[in-house]
Amino acid sequence: MTLAEGQSLIAAAIRKASEIGRPRNIAADGGSHLAAFSRMDGAWLGSINIAINEA
């Protein structure tokens, strides 16, 4: 996964999370290698590792 692809996925996830009013930590992973990460304002700090591990 390229950086641009990761950022595109994150942008889509941010749009959806904003629509439903649920701030999230969002990670994009390209084969066990973190490609991009974003933490929305108000997202639970404890879920950073969860987002990365699930990506």
Secondary structure as GFF3:
##gff-version 3
##sequence-region A 1 55
A	DSSP	alpha_helix	3	20	.	.	.	ID=ss1
A	DSSP	beta_strand	25	29	.	.	.	ID=ss2
A	DSSP	beta_strand	34	39	.	.	.	ID=ss3
A	DSSP	three_ten_helix	45	47	.	.	.	ID=ss4
A	DSSP	alpha_helix	48	54	.	.	.	ID=ss5
###
